[in-house]
């Protein structure tokens, strides 16, 4: 088994917590503690034994923390399947709104405030511009996903929106399509985004601390066509439950006398090239980079706007049916034989020595552990 984030935290988290005890956020404490204990005896589990050779295996519980790189794969697949069922048979666009670099330090220390404003201001700007008859002239729908990291773990908060190319008319049912190769003008969208964010931030005590030049510069907004939306959904899905770095990207660690001098090397692929690169940081610096992407407890990083809102899902289903005849003939679906999936944690654990199914023996339940 290769190097894992849990290995790093188990060895160096105590020193990190001691050094930064005065300013470590509660969400960081929880994430570190959960990752350290994930799939260990500390969380309890089950014992299995092979009836043939007597081999014994332990299956420990997962921490289920959303910052743990080992616990989120199935949730990602489940989310993707649900979203694919909500797609409309129209061209889609991907909108990206990015916070200026001057605001990132403020955002890192006031995450809930700035992330909420990022969602609110960007969605408001897009919906306002889309109502203009020159562009869509209707209510649009968007699925927004917060993303805070670059591939080498730098702090870069931005939000992606996947939006169908068109909107719902005033009657709530008629579909008004946008142009196939154009959705919203990004220069106008950038100005509206900046103005909406400034208005909202004025209500906060932090507003007086923001450099005035932030409100004079252009804010980065991108908009591009993404076909039928399937590929864009697959691009966004890993960000829903994935953390800033996966275990497979961790290459090596050079243990030295302290957390400041020990070195960790990981790989990443820059967005502008296909070639893998490596980055070597002190373990202390690496932990700092990782923790700045841990979200506040209970923060919702996926949000739905317009006709994608949860309260309008019945309308969305009707909209899918009404658009389909206008765009393409319905395809016949052949009925697939039902498959049975076993989800019980007691089933299908095979003996690594003889290959037989191992039998459940007992539950491990240390003090304060959760049930399976």
SVG drawing of the C-alpha trace seen along z (x, -y; Angstrom):
<svg xmlns="http://www.w3.org/2000/svg" viewBox="-48 -52 64 78">
<polyline fill="none" stroke="black" stroke-width="0.4" points="0.0,0.0 1.3,-3.4 1.6,-6.6 -1.7,-8.0 -2.8,-11.3 -3.9,-9.4 -0.3,-8.3 0.9,-11.9 -1.7,-13.1 -1.1,-10.2 2.6,-11.1 2.6,-14.9 -0.9,-16.2 -0.1,-16.2 2.9,-18.5 0.9,-20.7 -2.0,-21.0 0.4,-22.0 2.1,-24.6 -1.1,-26.2 -3.5,-25.5 -4.5,-29.2 -5.7,-29.6 -6.7,-26.2 -10.3,-26.2 -12.8,-23.7 -13.5,-22.3 -9.7,-21.6 -9.6,-19.8 -12.5,-17.6 -11.1,-16.8 -7.6,-15.9 -9.0,-13.8 -11.4,-11.9 -8.7,-11.2 -6.3,-10.0 -8.9,-7.5 -10.5,-6.4 -10.6,-2.7 -8.7,-1.9 -9.8,-0.1 -10.6,-3.5 -13.9,-3.6 -14.8,0.0 -15.6,2.5 -16.2,6.2 -14.2,9.4 -14.4,12.1 -12.8,15.5 -12.3,18.1 -14.1,21.4 -11.4,23.3 -8.0,22.0 -8.9,19.9 -7.6,16.6 -8.9,13.6 -9.6,10.2 -10.7,6.9 -13.0,4.5 -12.9,1.1 -15.4,-1.7 -14.9,-4.7 -14.9,-8.2 -17.3,-9.6 -15.7,-13.0 -16.1,-14.9 -12.4,-15.9 -11.2,-12.3 -9.8,-11.0 -10.9,-7.4 -14.6,-8.0 -16.3,-9.8 -16.2,-7.7 -19.7,-6.2 -21.3,-9.5 -19.8,-11.0 -21.3,-8.3 -24.7,-8.6 -24.7,-12.4 -23.7,-12.0 -26.5,-9.6 -29.1,-11.9 -27.8,-14.9 -27.8,-13.0 -31.5,-12.4 -32.1,-16.2 -30.4,-17.1 -32.5,-18.8 -32.0,-17.9 -30.5,-21.2 -26.9,-22.7 -25.2,-23.4 -22.8,-26.1 -20.3,-26.2 -20.0,-29.5 -17.1,-30.1 -16.9,-33.0 -13.6,-33.6 -12.8,-35.7 -10.0,-38.3 -6.6,-37.5 -7.0,-40.6 -10.0,-38.9 -8.5,-35.5 -6.9,-36.2 -10.2,-37.6 -12.1,-34.7 -9.8,-32.1 -10.5,-33.7 -14.2,-34.3 -15.2,-31.3 -18.9,-31.1 -19.4,-34.8 -17.3,-34.9 -18.4,-31.5 -22.1,-32.4 -21.6,-35.8 -19.7,-34.1 -22.7,-31.9 -25.3,-34.7 -23.6,-37.4 -22.7,-35.2 -26.1,-33.5 -27.8,-36.9 -25.6,-38.4 -26.2,-35.5 -30.0,-35.4 -30.3,-39.2 -28.4,-39.2 -30.3,-36.2 -33.7,-38.0 -32.5,-40.6 -34.4,-39.9 -31.2,-40.5 -29.7,-37.3 -32.2,-34.8 -35.2,-36.8 -36.2,-34.1 -35.6,-32.4 -32.5,-30.2 -31.5,-27.2 -28.1,-26.5 -26.3,-23.9 -23.4,-25.6 -20.4,-23.8 -17.8,-25.6 -14.2,-24.8 -11.3,-26.2 -8.1,-24.6 -5.7,-24.5 -4.0,-21.3 -1.0,-22.1 -3.2,-23.0 -3.1,-26.8 -6.1,-28.6 -8.2,-29.7 -11.9,-30.0 -14.3,-30.0 -17.7,-28.6 -18.7,-26.6 -22.3,-26.7 -23.7,-24.2 -26.6,-25.9 -28.8,-24.8 -28.7,-27.1 -32.1,-28.7 -34.8,-29.5 -38.4,-29.2 -40.9,-31.8 -43.2,-33.8 -45.9,-31.0 -43.5,-28.6 -43.6,-26.0 -42.5,-27.4 -38.9,-27.0 -37.0,-30.0 -33.6,-28.8 -30.4,-30.8 -28.2,-30.8 -26.3,-27.6 -22.9,-29.2 -23.5,-32.0 -25.2,-32.2 -24.2,-35.4 -21.6,-38.2 -18.8,-37.7 -17.8,-41.4 -21.2,-42.5 -21.5,-39.5 -18.2,-40.4 -19.5,-43.9 -22.8,-42.7 -21.0,-40.0 -18.6,-42.6 -21.4,-45.1 -23.6,-42.4 -20.7,-41.2 -19.8,-44.8 -23.4,-45.6 -23.7,-42.4 -20.3,-42.9 -21.2,-46.5 -23.5,-45.0 -20.4,-43.3 -18.0,-45.0 -15.2,-43.7 -16.1,-46.0 -13.9,-48.9 -10.8,-46.6 -11.1,-45.7 -8.7,-47.5 -10.6,-50.0 -8.7,-48.8 -10.7,-45.5 -13.8,-47.4 -12.0,-49.0 -10.4,-46.0 -12.1,-43.4 -13.3,-40.2 -12.7,-37.0 -15.7,-35.3 -15.7,-32.6 -18.5,-31.1 -18.1,-28.3 -20.3,-25.7 -20.0,-22.2 -22.2,-20.2 -25.1,-18.2 -23.7,-18.7 -22.7,-15.1 -18.9,-15.7 -19.2,-18.8 -21.2,-16.8 -18.4,-14.2 -15.9,-17.0 -17.8,-18.6 -18.8,-15.4 -15.4,-14.7 -15.4,-18.1 -18.7,-17.4 -17.2,-14.9 -13.5,-14.8 -10.9,-16.6 -8.0,-18.7 -5.7,-15.8 -6.1,-12.0 -3.8,-9.4 -2.5,-8.2 -0.9,-11.6 1.3,-11.4 4.7,-10.1 7.1,-10.1 7.9,-11.6 11.4,-12.3 11.1,-12.0 13.5,-14.3 13.7,-15.8 10.6,-18.0 7.4,-18.9 9.2,-22.0 12.1,-20.0 10.4,-16.8 9.6,-16.9 6.6,-15.6 6.5,-15.2 3.2,-14.9 2.4,-15.0 -0.1,-17.2 -1.0,-18.0 -1.1,-21.7 -4.3,-22.8 -2.3,-24.1 -0.3,-20.9 -0.7,-17.2 2.6,-16.5 2.8,-15.5 4.9,-17.7 6.0,-17.2 5.9,-19.6 7.9,-19.2 6.9,-21.0 7.7,-20.8 5.1,-18.6 4.0,-21.7 3.4,-23.7 1.6,-20.7 -0.8,-20.4 -1.5,-24.1 -2.3,-23.9 -4.6,-21.0 -6.5,-22.4 -7.3,-25.7 -9.7,-23.7 -11.6,-22.1 -15.1,-23.6 -16.9,-24.9 -19.2,-22.4 -22.5,-22.1 -21.6,-24.3 -23.4,-23.4 -21.0,-23.4 -23.6,-22.4 -26.5,-24.7 -29.4,-24.8 -30.9,-28.0 -33.8,-28.9 -35.9,-26.0 -33.3,-23.5 -34.3,-24.4 -35.5,-21.5 -39.0,-22.9 -39.5,-23.1 -38.4,-19.5 -41.9,-18.6 -41.9,-21.5 -38.5,-20.4 -39.8,-17.0 -42.7,-18.6 -40.2,-20.8 -38.1,-17.9 -41.1,-16.3 -42.1,-19.5 -38.7,-20.2 -37.9,-16.7 -40.3,-16.8 -38.8,-20.2 -35.2,-18.9 -35.1,-15.2 -37.4,-12.2 -37.7,-10.1 -35.5,-7.1 -36.8,-3.7 -35.3,-2.2 -34.8,1.5 -35.6,3.0 -32.5,4.2 -32.5,7.2 -32.5,6.2 -29.3,6.7 -29.0,7.4 -26.3,5.5 -25.2,6.6 -24.5,3.7 -24.3,5.5 -21.0,5.2 -21.3,8.9 -21.3,10.2 -18.6,11.0 -15.4,10.7 -13.2,13.2 -10.3,14.9 -7.0,13.6 -5.4,17.1 -8.0,19.6 -10.6,17.4 -13.6,18.7 -16.2,16.3 -15.2,15.3 -17.8,15.6 -18.8,12.7 -17.6,13.4 -18.2,10.4 -18.5,6.6 -15.7,4.5 -17.1,1.5 -14.6,-0.5 -15.8,-3.3 -17.6,-6.1 -17.4,-4.4 -20.4,-4.6 -22.4,-1.7 -21.9,-0.3"/>
</svg>
